């Protein structure tokens, strides 16, 4: 973990913070001095992440469903009451369901889009007044979306997932242009193969998990699988004031897979 303290005095919101990359981001921001609203659809997971932030951490955990405007608005109200505003919004919540378009019915397509693309849009829109209020008070705020390498390239049997993440990258660029003069920076990260529960579910479908892990770890040129902390470090950079000249960027964190 870092010894930097870039988020002292900063109020942060992380969605999907109950596990995986979202949990790593919440812990990173808290470790650097930020107050973090740990938001997740699973109450127990959110509370567990909050507990991991440390006994002296001044953030809070709450249940939020990124598919629901009502749920997001309620969480935004809690954030406003607890923090008075938002300096950093990390739209991390996401799902993956494999399938070609033939295998992906409209209900599955809509579910993936609701979480992966509509979710970041709704969260950004609903938290926008708090973010813009902070830009006026402090001179800047940041939104970081969690997209994917699969939004830049593609993979078999991930049609809806790839489409949703490509949408997140385009949303990032549009938002960055719309709010650049208001000192709201908007960027996204594009992780490649990261060892999360989502990846573990893929391994569980394989007849030989150990062989699947070995094969997967050989795919990146660096020959290992990334950790959630690798992505959290990049998100922390994009959220911090030191990246003040970075907006509209899609930062790839993939061990060289895209380059290869």
C-alpha positions as CSV (number, residue, x, y, z in Angstrom):
1,X,0.0,0.0,0.0
2,X,1.1,3.5,-0.7
3,X,2.4,6.1,1.8
4,X,1.0,9.0,-0.3
5,X,-1.7,11.1,1.3
6,X,-3.3,12.6,-1.8
7,X,-6.9,12.5,-0.6
8,X,-6.7,14.2,2.8
9,X,-9.8,16.4,2.9
10,X,-11.4,14.7,-0.1
11,X,-14.8,13.0,0.0
12,X,-15.0,10.0,-2.3
13,X,-17.8,7.7,-3.6
14,X,-17.0,4.2,-4.9
15,X,-19.7,2.0,-6.4
16,X,-19.4,-1.8,-6.4
17,X,-17.1,-1.3,-3.5
18,X,-18.0,-4.6,-1.7
19,X,-15.4,-6.7,-3.5
20,X,-12.7,-6.9,-6.2
21,X,-11.5,-3.7,-7.8
22,X,-14.1,-1.6,-6.0
23,X,-12.9,-2.8,-2.6
24,X,-9.3,-2.2,-3.6
25,X,-10.2,1.4,-4.7
26,X,-12.0,2.1,-1.5
27,X,-9.1,0.9,0.6
28,X,-6.6,2.8,-1.5
29,X,-8.5,6.1,-1.2
30,X,-9.0,5.6,2.5
31,X,-5.4,4.8,3.0
32,X,-4.5,8.0,1.4
33,X,-6.6,10.0,3.7
34,X,-9.9,10.2,1.9
35,X,-13.4,9.8,3.4
36,X,-15.1,7.1,1.4
37,X,-18.7,6.2,0.8
38,X,-18.6,2.5,0.3
39,X,-21.6,1.7,-1.9
40,X,-22.6,-1.8,-3.0
41,X,-25.7,-3.8,-3.7
42,X,-24.7,-6.2,-1.0
43,X,-24.9,-4.7,2.5
44,X,-22.6,-7.2,4.2
45,X,-19.9,-6.8,1.6
46,X,-20.1,-3.0,1.8
47,X,-19.8,-3.1,5.6
48,X,-16.9,-5.5,5.4
49,X,-15.0,-3.2,3.1
50,X,-15.7,-0.3,5.4
51,X,-14.4,-2.2,8.3
52,X,-11.2,-2.9,6.4
53,X,-10.7,0.8,5.9
54,X,-9.8,1.0,9.6
55,X,-11.4,2.0,12.9
56,X,-10.5,5.7,12.5
57,X,-11.9,6.0,9.0
58,X,-14.7,8.6,8.8
59,X,-16.6,7.1,5.8
60,X,-19.7,5.0,5.7
61,X,-21.2,2.0,3.9
62,X,-24.6,2.0,2.2
63,X,-26.6,-0.2,-0.1
64,X,-27.0,1.1,-3.6
65,X,-28.3,-0.5,-6.8
66,X,-26.8,1.3,-9.9
67,X,-29.8,0.1,-12.0
68,X,-32.2,2.2,-9.9
69,X,-32.5,6.0,-10.0
70,X,-34.4,5.9,-6.7
71,X,-31.6,3.9,-5.0
72,X,-28.9,6.2,-6.4
73,X,-30.7,9.3,-5.3
74,X,-31.1,7.9,-1.8
75,X,-27.4,7.1,-1.6
76,X,-26.6,10.6,-2.9
77,X,-28.7,12.0,-0.1
78,X,-26.8,10.0,2.4
79,X,-23.5,11.3,0.9
80,X,-24.7,14.9,1.0
81,X,-25.7,14.6,4.6
82,X,-22.5,12.8,5.7
83,X,-20.0,14.6,3.6
84,X,-21.7,17.7,2.2
85,X,-20.5,16.9,-1.3
86,X,-18.3,14.8,-3.5
87,X,-14.7,15.3,-4.8
88,X,-14.2,11.9,-6.4
89,X,-16.8,9.6,-7.9
90,X,-15.6,6.1,-9.0
91,X,-18.1,4.3,-11.1
92,X,-16.9,0.7,-10.7
93,X,-19.9,-1.5,-10.4
94,X,-20.2,-4.0,-13.3
95,X,-21.2,-7.5,-14.4
96,X,-20.2,-9.9,-17.0
97,X,-22.4,-12.5,-18.6
98,X,-20.9,-14.5,-21.5
99,X,-22.5,-15.2,-24.8
100,X,-22.7,-14.4,-28.5
101,X,-25.7,-12.3,-29.6
102,X,-27.4,-15.6,-30.4
103,X,-27.0,-16.8,-26.8
104,X,-27.8,-13.4,-25.3
105,X,-31.5,-12.7,-25.0
106,X,-32.8,-9.2,-24.8
107,X,-33.3,-9.5,-21.0
108,X,-29.6,-10.4,-20.5
109,X,-28.5,-7.7,-22.9
110,X,-30.6,-5.1,-21.0
111,X,-29.3,-6.3,-17.6
112,X,-25.7,-5.9,-18.7
113,X,-26.4,-2.5,-20.2
114,X,-28.3,-1.4,-17.1
115,X,-25.4,-2.1,-14.8
116,X,-22.4,-1.5,-17.0
117,X,-23.4,1.6,-19.0
118,X,-26.7,3.0,-17.7
119,X,-25.3,2.7,-14.1
120,X,-22.3,5.1,-14.7
121,X,-24.6,7.5,-16.6
122,X,-27.2,7.6,-13.8
123,X,-24.6,7.8,-11.0
124,X,-22.7,10.6,-12.8
125,X,-25.9,12.5,-13.5
126,X,-27.3,12.2,-10.0
127,X,-24.0,13.0,-8.2
128,X,-23.2,15.8,-10.7
129,X,-24.6,18.7,-8.6
130,X,-22.4,17.7,-5.6
131,X,-19.4,17.3,-7.9
132,X,-19.9,20.7,-9.5
133,X,-20.4,22.3,-6.1
134,X,-17.0,21.0,-5.1
135,X,-15.3,22.3,-8.2
136,X,-16.5,25.8,-7.3
137,X,-15.4,25.4,-3.7
138,X,-12.0,23.6,-4.2
139,X,-11.1,24.2,-7.9
140,X,-11.7,20.6,-9.1
141,X,-13.4,17.3,-8.9
142,X,-13.0,13.9,-10.7
143,X,-15.0,11.1,-12.1
144,X,-13.3,7.8,-12.9
145,X,-15.3,5.1,-14.7
146,X,-14.2,1.4,-14.7
147,X,-14.3,0.4,-18.4
148,X,-12.4,-2.6,-19.7
149,X,-9.8,-3.6,-22.2
150,X,-12.8,-5.4,-23.8
151,X,-14.2,-1.9,-24.7
152,X,-11.1,-1.3,-26.8
153,X,-10.6,-4.7,-28.4
154,X,-12.9,-7.7,-28.2
155,X,-13.2,-11.4,-27.3
156,X,-15.5,-14.3,-28.3
157,X,-18.8,-14.7,-26.4
158,X,-18.7,-11.4,-24.7
159,X,-20.8,-9.4,-27.2
160,X,-22.9,-7.4,-24.7
161,X,-20.1,-6.9,-22.2
162,X,-17.8,-5.6,-24.9
163,X,-20.5,-3.3,-26.2
164,X,-21.3,-1.9,-22.8
165,X,-17.6,-1.2,-22.0
166,X,-17.0,0.5,-25.3
167,X,-20.0,2.7,-24.4
168,X,-18.3,3.6,-21.1
169,X,-15.2,4.8,-22.9
170,X,-17.3,7.0,-25.2
171,X,-19.3,8.3,-22.3
172,X,-16.0,9.2,-20.6
173,X,-14.8,11.3,-23.6
174,X,-18.2,13.0,-24.0
175,X,-18.4,13.9,-20.3
176,X,-14.8,15.1,-20.3
177,X,-15.6,17.6,-23.1
178,X,-18.8,18.7,-21.6
179,X,-17.4,19.6,-18.2
180,X,-13.8,20.5,-18.9
181,X,-14.3,24.2,-18.4
182,X,-16.0,23.5,-15.1
183,X,-12.9,21.8,-13.7
184,X,-14.6,18.4,-13.6
185,X,-12.2,15.8,-15.0
186,X,-13.6,12.6,-16.3
187,X,-11.4,9.6,-17.2
188,X,-11.7,5.8,-17.3
189,X,-9.5,2.8,-16.7
190,X,-9.5,-0.2,-19.0
191,X,-8.3,-3.3,-17.0
192,X,-7.2,-6.5,-18.8
193,X,-7.0,-9.8,-16.9
194,X,-7.4,-9.0,-13.2
195,X,-7.7,-11.6,-10.5
196,X,-11.3,-10.9,-9.2
197,X,-14.3,-13.0,-8.4
198,X,-15.5,-12.4,-12.0
199,X,-12.3,-14.2,-13.2
200,X,-12.8,-16.9,-10.7
201,X,-16.3,-17.6,-12.0
202,X,-14.7,-18.1,-15.5
203,X,-12.2,-20.5,-14.0
204,X,-15.1,-22.4,-12.3
205,X,-16.5,-23.2,-15.7
206,X,-13.3,-24.9,-16.8
207,X,-12.8,-28.7,-16.3
208,X,-9.3,-28.0,-14.9
209,X,-9.1,-24.8,-12.9
210,X,-5.3,-25.0,-12.4
211,X,-4.7,-25.4,-16.1
212,X,-7.1,-22.5,-16.9
213,X,-5.2,-20.3,-14.4
214,X,-1.8,-21.3,-15.9
215,X,-3.0,-20.7,-19.4
216,X,-4.6,-17.3,-18.5
217,X,-1.5,-16.1,-16.7
218,X,0.6,-16.8,-19.8
219,X,-1.6,-14.5,-22.0
220,X,-0.2,-11.1,-21.0
221,X,3.4,-10.4,-22.2
222,X,4.4,-10.0,-18.5
223,X,3.2,-13.6,-17.9
224,X,1.1,-12.9,-14.7
225,X,-2.4,-11.9,-13.8
226,X,-3.0,-8.4,-12.5
227,X,-4.4,-7.7,-9.0
228,X,-7.3,-5.3,-8.1
229,X,-4.6,-3.2,-6.4
230,X,-2.9,-2.6,-9.7
231,X,-6.2,-1.0,-11.0
232,X,-6.8,0.8,-7.8
233,X,-3.4,2.5,-8.1
234,X,-4.3,3.8,-11.5
235,X,-7.7,5.0,-10.4
236,X,-6.1,6.8,-7.5
237,X,-3.8,8.6,-9.9
238,X,-6.7,9.7,-12.2
239,X,-8.7,10.9,-9.2
240,X,-5.8,12.8,-7.6
241,X,-5.0,16.5,-8.2
242,X,-1.6,15.5,-9.7
243,X,-3.5,14.4,-12.8
244,X,-5.1,17.8,-13.3
245,X,-4.1,17.9,-17.0
246,X,-5.6,14.5,-17.7
247,X,-9.2,14.3,-18.9
248,X,-11.0,12.2,-21.5
249,X,-8.4,9.5,-21.1
250,X,-8.8,5.7,-21.2
251,X,-5.9,4.3,-19.3
252,X,-5.2,0.7,-20.2
253,X,-3.9,-1.6,-17.4
254,X,-3.5,-5.0,-19.0
255,X,0.1,-6.3,-18.7
256,X,0.6,-5.6,-22.4
257,X,-2.2,-7.7,-23.8
258,X,-3.6,-4.9,-26.0
259,X,-0.2,-4.1,-27.4
260,X,0.3,-7.7,-28.3
